[in-house]
């Protein structure tokens, strides 16, 4: 496929590719980056494209694979960084401290959190473990808007439960 053929085929699909990128990333800025990276990869590998095959399927496969690879890279970096931060924090806290009060408070908060419905508690716990909205949506196989809604409801219910717990 020569440059002119590639450019013509790409331009005819650019809007659809952008819509697909938004669907994958759920962010306009990330979709722009994904679209640009897909175009660059497809252009650099245009000689691999076989005339007579489906250009749309070929380029959307490139986009999907690029998205998945980027997602895995980000998760891997987060895991490594998190592990390093955990070890650094461990080394920092070598002195023995009296954590009795904070342990009691954590037990109380765990009891209160146990009173929140599981469908709200799980996204809340995942969010506070460091997962972002999109990761929670993918992990729980629910829409992004549902994740945001459930987190909001979980926070409201926790506030009410904490207030009533400590007013007693």
C-alpha atoms as a printed R data frame, in Angstrom:
    type eleno elety resid chain resno       x      y      z
1   ATOM     1    CA   UNK     A     1   0.000  0.000  0.000
2   ATOM     2    CA   UNK     A     2   1.542  3.313 -1.018
3   ATOM     3    CA   UNK     A     3   1.349  6.556  0.974
4   ATOM     4    CA   UNK     A     4  -1.534  8.027 -1.033
5   ATOM     5    CA   UNK     A     5  -3.681  4.873 -0.731
6   ATOM     6    CA   UNK     A     6  -2.975  4.655  2.984
7   ATOM     7    CA   UNK     A     7  -3.836  8.308  3.567
8   ATOM     8    CA   UNK     A     8  -7.078  8.017  1.609
9   ATOM     9    CA   UNK     A     9  -8.171  4.849  3.454
10  ATOM    10    CA   UNK     A    10  -7.212  6.308  6.846
11  ATOM    11    CA   UNK     A    11  -9.010  9.620  6.299
12  ATOM    12    CA   UNK     A    12 -12.228  7.836  5.328
13  ATOM    13    CA   UNK     A    13 -12.180  6.010  8.695
14  ATOM    14    CA   UNK     A    14 -10.711  8.685 10.961
15  ATOM    15    CA   UNK     A    15 -14.003  9.745 12.585
16  ATOM    16    CA   UNK     A    16 -15.013  6.137 13.252
17  ATOM    17    CA   UNK     A    17 -11.574  5.396 14.671
18  ATOM    18    CA   UNK     A    18 -11.833  8.416 16.961
19  ATOM    19    CA   UNK     A    19 -15.239  7.226 18.208
20  ATOM    20    CA   UNK     A    20 -13.754  3.778 18.851
21  ATOM    21    CA   UNK     A    21 -10.810  5.363 20.690
22  ATOM    22    CA   UNK     A    22 -13.192  7.306 22.943
23  ATOM    23    CA   UNK     A    23 -15.137  4.126 23.610
24  ATOM    24    CA   UNK     A    24 -11.930  2.362 24.680
25  ATOM    25    CA   UNK     A    25 -10.355  5.154 26.728
26  ATOM    26    CA   UNK     A    26 -13.431  7.077 27.907
27  ATOM    27    CA   UNK     A    27 -11.342 10.229 27.707
28  ATOM    28    CA   UNK     A    28 -10.948 12.707 24.850
29  ATOM    29    CA   UNK     A    29  -7.296 13.407 25.640
30  ATOM    30    CA   UNK     A    30  -6.421  9.707 25.829
31  ATOM    31    CA   UNK     A    31  -8.475  9.053 22.681
32  ATOM    32    CA   UNK     A    32  -6.456 11.705 20.814
33  ATOM    33    CA   UNK     A    33  -3.218 10.037 21.924
34  ATOM    34    CA   UNK     A    34  -4.496  6.576 21.004
35  ATOM    35    CA   UNK     A    35  -5.646  7.755 17.575
36  ATOM    36    CA   UNK     A    36  -2.281  9.362 16.893
37  ATOM    37    CA   UNK     A    37  -0.333  6.309 18.037
38  ATOM    38    CA   UNK     A    38  -2.566  4.023 15.968
39  ATOM    39    CA   UNK     A    39  -2.033  6.166 12.872
40  ATOM    40    CA   UNK     A    40   1.729  6.124 13.404
41  ATOM    41    CA   UNK     A    41   1.855  2.343 13.891
42  ATOM    42    CA   UNK     A    42  -0.424  1.667 10.944
43  ATOM    43    CA   UNK     A    43   1.569  4.007  8.680
44  ATOM    44    CA   UNK     A    44   4.902  2.481  9.681
45  ATOM    45    CA   UNK     A    45   3.492 -1.011  9.016
46  ATOM    46    CA   UNK     A    46   1.513 -0.127  5.868
47  ATOM    47    CA   UNK     A    47   3.675 -2.510  3.808
48  ATOM    48    CA   UNK     A    48   2.327 -5.376  5.955
49  ATOM    49    CA   UNK     A    49  -1.243 -4.601  4.854
50  ATOM    50    CA   UNK     A    50  -2.419 -6.933  2.101
51  ATOM    51    CA   UNK     A    51  -4.461 -5.349 -0.676
52  ATOM    52    CA   UNK     A    52  -7.898 -6.926 -0.823
53  ATOM    53    CA   UNK     A    53  -8.215 -7.401  2.937
54  ATOM    54    CA   UNK     A    54 -10.374 -5.260  5.199
55  ATOM    55    CA   UNK     A    55  -8.477 -2.042  6.028
56  ATOM    56    CA   UNK     A    56 -10.997 -1.071  8.724
57  ATOM    57    CA   UNK     A    57 -10.557 -4.400 10.561
58  ATOM    58    CA   UNK     A    58  -6.767 -4.161 10.217
59  ATOM    59    CA   UNK     A    59  -6.478 -0.649 11.637
60  ATOM    60    CA   UNK     A    60  -9.042 -1.202 14.442
61  ATOM    61    CA   UNK     A    61  -7.074 -4.295 15.493
62  ATOM    62    CA   UNK     A    62  -3.964 -2.115 15.663
63  ATOM    63    CA   UNK     A    63  -5.891  0.392 17.806
64  ATOM    64    CA   UNK     A    64  -7.286 -2.262 20.142
65  ATOM    65    CA   UNK     A    65  -3.879 -3.907 20.597
66  ATOM    66    CA   UNK     A    66  -2.229 -0.532 21.207
67  ATOM    67    CA   UNK     A    67  -4.837  0.293 23.856
68  ATOM    68    CA   UNK     A    68  -4.376 -3.076 25.584
69  ATOM    69    CA   UNK     A    69  -0.572 -2.778 25.547
70  ATOM    70    CA   UNK     A    70  -0.714  0.761 26.953
71  ATOM    71    CA   UNK     A    71  -3.158 -0.357 29.660
72  ATOM    72    CA   UNK     A    72  -0.904 -3.249 30.679
73  ATOM    73    CA   UNK     A    73   2.134 -0.974 30.773
74  ATOM    74    CA   UNK     A    74   0.353  1.508 33.052
75  ATOM    75    CA   UNK     A    75  -0.792 -1.267 35.399
76  ATOM    76    CA   UNK     A    76   2.709 -2.755 35.506
77  ATOM    77    CA   UNK     A    77   4.216  0.638 36.362
78  ATOM    78    CA   UNK     A    78   1.608  1.221 39.075
79  ATOM    79    CA   UNK     A    79   2.356 -2.207 40.607
80  ATOM    80    CA   UNK     A    80   6.113 -1.680 40.612
81  ATOM    81    CA   UNK     A    81   5.807  1.859 41.956
82  ATOM    82    CA   UNK     A    82   3.338  0.732 44.613
83  ATOM    83    CA   UNK     A    83   5.624 -2.082 45.733
84  ATOM    84    CA   UNK     A    84   8.601  0.286 45.988
85  ATOM    85    CA   UNK     A    85   6.550  2.799 47.960
86  ATOM    86    CA   UNK     A    86   5.397  0.036 50.326
87  ATOM    87    CA   UNK     A    87   8.981 -1.013 51.015
88  ATOM    88    CA   UNK     A    88  10.096  2.576 51.484
89  ATOM    89    CA   UNK     A    89   7.265  3.171 53.931
90  ATOM    90    CA   UNK     A    90   8.149 -0.052 55.769
91  ATOM    91    CA   UNK     A    91  11.758  1.017 56.157
92  ATOM    92    CA   UNK     A    92  10.650  4.455 57.325
93  ATOM    93    CA   UNK     A    93   8.445  3.028 60.080
94  ATOM    94    CA   UNK     A    94  11.062  0.898 61.853
95  ATOM    95    CA   UNK     A    95  10.286  2.455 65.240
96  ATOM    96    CA   UNK     A    96   7.645  0.706 67.313
97  ATOM    97    CA   UNK     A    97   4.593  2.845 67.902
98  ATOM    98    CA   UNK     A    98   1.411  2.489 69.876
99  ATOM    99    CA   UNK     A    99  -1.279  1.988 67.247
100 ATOM   100    CA   UNK     A   100  -4.005  0.918 69.634
101 ATOM   101    CA   UNK     A   101  -6.243  3.939 69.055
102 ATOM   102    CA   UNK     A   102  -5.926  3.841 65.268
103 ATOM   103    CA   UNK     A   103  -6.480  0.060 65.262
104 ATOM   104    CA   UNK     A   104  -9.689  0.495 67.243
105 ATOM   105    CA   UNK     A   105 -10.866  3.222 64.874
106 ATOM   106    CA   UNK     A   106 -10.107  1.014 61.855
107 ATOM   107    CA   UNK     A   107 -12.102 -1.836 63.417
108 ATOM   108    CA   UNK     A   108 -15.033  0.528 63.974
109 ATOM   109    CA   UNK     A   109 -14.814  1.825 60.405
110 ATOM   110    CA   UNK     A   110 -14.623 -1.735 59.059
111 ATOM   111    CA   UNK     A   111 -17.784 -2.611 61.000
112 ATOM   112    CA   UNK     A   112 -19.522  0.474 59.605
113 ATOM   113    CA   UNK     A   113 -18.359 -0.283 56.063
114 ATOM   114    CA   UNK     A   114 -19.732 -3.807 56.471
115 ATOM   115    CA   UNK     A   115 -23.208 -2.269 56.811
116 ATOM   116    CA   UNK     A   116 -23.020 -0.790 53.283
117 ATOM   117    CA   UNK     A   117 -24.498 -2.986 50.519
118 ATOM   118    CA   UNK     A   118 -21.890 -5.035 48.700
119 ATOM   119    CA   UNK     A   119 -22.663 -3.466 45.302
120 ATOM   120    CA   UNK     A   120 -21.613 -0.079 46.767
121 ATOM   121    CA   UNK     A   121 -18.904 -1.336 49.142
122 ATOM   122    CA   UNK     A   122 -16.810 -3.163 46.525
123 ATOM   123    CA   UNK     A   123 -16.324 -0.177 44.156
124 ATOM   124    CA   UNK     A   124 -15.628  2.006 47.213
125 ATOM   125    CA   UNK     A   125 -12.912 -0.361 48.464
126 ATOM   126    CA   UNK     A   126 -11.389 -0.707 44.994
127 ATOM   127    CA   UNK     A   127 -11.292  3.061 44.581
128 ATOM   128    CA   UNK     A   128  -9.547  3.493 47.912
129 ATOM   129    CA   UNK     A   129  -7.037  0.790 46.990
130 ATOM   130    CA   UNK     A   130  -5.992  3.030 44.091
131 ATOM   131    CA   UNK     A   131  -8.029  1.790 41.148
132 ATOM   132    CA   UNK     A   132  -9.433  4.506 38.915
133 ATOM   133    CA   UNK     A   133 -13.032  4.600 37.681
134 ATOM   134    CA   UNK     A   134 -12.263  2.908 34.385
135 ATOM   135    CA   UNK     A   135 -10.339  0.061 36.027
136 ATOM   136    CA   UNK     A   136 -13.196 -0.534 38.468
137 ATOM   137    CA   UNK     A   137 -15.704 -0.560 35.598
138 ATOM   138    CA   UNK     A   138 -13.628 -3.107 33.701
139 ATOM   139    CA   UNK     A   139 -13.000 -5.249 36.775
140 ATOM   140    CA   UNK     A   140 -16.666 -5.305 37.809
141 ATOM   141    CA   UNK     A   141 -17.956 -5.391 34.197
142 ATOM   142    CA   UNK     A   142 -20.282 -2.426 34.740
143 ATOM   143    CA   UNK     A   143 -20.554  0.939 32.943
144 ATOM   144    CA   UNK     A   144 -18.337  3.828 34.019
145 ATOM   145    CA   UNK     A   145 -21.365  5.927 35.024
146 ATOM   146    CA   UNK     A   146 -22.557  3.131 37.314
147 ATOM   147    CA   UNK     A   147 -19.171  3.089 39.051
148 ATOM   148    CA   UNK     A   148 -19.341  6.834 39.679
149 ATOM   149    CA   UNK     A   149 -22.912  6.569 40.932
150 ATOM   150    CA   UNK     A   150 -22.131  3.691 43.272
151 ATOM   151    CA   UNK     A   151 -19.116  5.491 44.712
152 ATOM   152    CA   UNK     A   152 -21.235  8.569 45.347
153 ATOM   153    CA   UNK     A   153 -23.939  6.513 47.060
154 ATOM   154    CA   UNK     A   154 -21.350  4.616 49.115
155 ATOM   155    CA   UNK     A   155 -19.848  7.886 50.366
156 ATOM   156    CA   UNK     A   156 -23.272  9.252 51.298
157 ATOM   157    CA   UNK     A   157 -24.230  6.090 53.169
158 ATOM   158    CA   UNK     A   158 -20.886  5.929 54.958
159 ATOM   159    CA   UNK     A   159 -21.226  9.545 56.111
160 ATOM   160    CA   UNK     A   160 -24.686  8.862 57.533
161 ATOM   161    CA   UNK     A   161 -23.567  5.634 59.203
162 ATOM   162    CA   UNK     A   162 -20.462  7.254 60.715
163 ATOM   163    CA   UNK     A   163 -22.489 10.192 62.033
164 ATOM   164    CA   UNK     A   164 -25.084  7.939 63.628
165 ATOM   165    CA   UNK     A   165 -22.380  5.604 65.010
166 ATOM   166    CA   UNK     A   166 -20.470  8.368 66.747
167 ATOM   167    CA   UNK     A   167 -23.612 10.181 67.951
168 ATOM   168    CA   UNK     A   168 -24.601  7.102 69.938
